[in-house]
Amino acid sequence: MPRSDHNELAKSHVRLMVGGRARDAVDETLFSFEFPVRPGALLKFLNAFDSRWNISLFNYRNHGGAYGRVRCGFETAADERAKLTEHLKRLGFPYREETANPAADFFCADR
């Protein structure tokens, strides 16, 4: 596992989510987002998703900065992942896929 001081996911979110993923989550894809801290930004994000993509994990962190950090898991069948990625691009929030991040795998694995 890479050093945690070089892994933003480990530093800001995963250490708070130890205990495993949702038991019923299938084909989960994990993303990191940055939200401007302003009225309506988080609501805009949440309202942008329909039932095609179930939100299986959600963690919002803000320490009084200009941006809040969100980690979000979506149940996404392999044939829907490209559509989800296109949808995320249209939302306009900076994001990064974290599914293969070793910190997520280590801390959130069912043990």
C-alpha positions as CSV (number, residue, x, y, z in Angstrom):
1,M,0.0,0.0,0.0
2,P,1.4,3.5,-0.8
3,R,2.3,5.8,2.0
4,S,-0.9,7.5,3.3
5,D,0.7,10.9,3.1
6,H,0.6,10.6,-0.7
7,N,-3.0,9.2,-0.8
8,E,-5.7,11.8,-0.5
9,L,-8.4,9.2,-0.1
10,A,-6.7,7.6,2.9
11,K,-6.0,11.0,4.5
12,S,-9.4,12.5,4.2
13,H,-12.1,9.8,4.1
14,V,-11.4,6.1,4.3
15,R,-10.0,6.2,7.8
16,L,-13.5,7.2,8.9
17,M,-15.2,4.5,7.0
18,V,-13.5,1.4,8.3
19,G,-15.8,-1.5,8.7
20,G,-16.6,-2.6,5.2
21,R,-18.7,-1.7,2.2
22,A,-22.5,-2.0,2.1
23,R,-23.2,-5.7,2.1
24,D,-25.7,-5.6,-0.7
25,A,-23.7,-3.3,-3.0
26,V,-23.0,-4.9,-6.3
27,D,-20.6,-3.6,-9.0
28,E,-19.6,-0.6,-6.9
29,T,-17.5,2.1,-8.5
30,L,-15.9,4.7,-6.1
31,F,-15.3,8.3,-7.0
32,S,-13.8,11.4,-5.2
33,F,-15.4,14.8,-5.9
34,E,-14.6,18.4,-4.9
35,F,-17.7,20.6,-4.3
36,P,-17.6,24.4,-4.0
37,V,-19.0,25.2,-0.5
38,R,-22.0,27.3,-1.6
39,P,-25.7,26.9,-1.2
40,G,-27.2,24.2,-3.4
41,A,-24.0,22.6,-4.7
42,L,-24.5,19.3,-2.9
43,L,-28.2,19.2,-3.6
44,K,-27.5,19.8,-7.3
45,F,-25.2,16.8,-7.2
46,L,-27.6,14.5,-5.4
47,N,-30.6,15.5,-7.6
48,A,-28.6,14.8,-10.8
49,F,-28.9,11.0,-10.4
50,D,-31.8,8.8,-11.2
51,S,-32.4,5.2,-10.2
52,R,-30.0,3.9,-12.8
53,W,-27.1,4.5,-10.4
54,N,-27.8,3.7,-6.8
55,I,-25.6,5.6,-4.4
56,S,-24.1,2.9,-2.2
57,L,-21.6,5.0,-0.3
58,F,-21.5,8.7,0.6
59,N,-19.1,10.6,2.7
60,Y,-18.9,14.4,2.8
61,R,-16.0,16.3,4.5
62,N,-15.5,20.0,4.9
63,H,-13.2,21.8,7.4
64,G,-14.3,25.3,6.7
65,G,-12.5,25.6,3.3
66,A,-13.8,26.8,0.0
67,Y,-14.3,23.2,-1.2
68,G,-15.9,20.2,0.4
69,R,-14.7,16.7,-0.4
70,V,-17.1,13.9,-1.2
71,R,-16.5,10.2,-1.7
72,C,-19.3,8.5,-3.4
73,G,-19.9,4.9,-4.5
74,F,-22.3,3.9,-7.2
75,E,-23.7,0.5,-8.0
76,T,-22.9,0.5,-11.7
77,A,-23.1,-2.5,-14.1
78,A,-20.1,-2.8,-16.4
79,D,-22.1,-1.8,-19.4
80,E,-23.3,1.4,-17.6
81,R,-19.9,2.7,-16.4
82,A,-19.2,4.7,-19.6
83,K,-22.7,6.4,-19.3
84,L,-22.0,7.2,-15.6
85,T,-18.6,8.7,-16.4
86,E,-20.2,10.9,-19.2
87,H,-22.9,12.0,-16.7
88,L,-20.3,13.0,-14.1
89,K,-18.4,15.0,-16.7
90,R,-21.6,17.0,-17.6
91,L,-22.1,17.8,-13.9
92,G,-19.0,19.9,-13.9
93,F,-17.5,19.0,-10.5
94,P,-13.9,17.8,-10.5
95,Y,-13.7,14.1,-9.8
96,R,-11.4,11.1,-9.8
97,E,-12.2,7.4,-9.9
98,E,-11.0,5.7,-6.7
99,T,-12.2,2.1,-7.2
100,A,-8.7,0.7,-7.6
101,N,-7.2,2.9,-4.8
102,P,-5.4,0.5,-2.4
103,A,-6.6,2.5,0.6
104,A,-10.2,2.0,-0.3
105,D,-9.6,-1.7,-0.8
106,F,-7.7,-2.1,2.5
107,F,-9.9,0.0,4.8
108,C,-13.3,-0.8,3.2
109,A,-12.9,-4.5,2.5
110,D,-15.2,-6.8,4.3
111,R,-13.2,-8.4,7.0
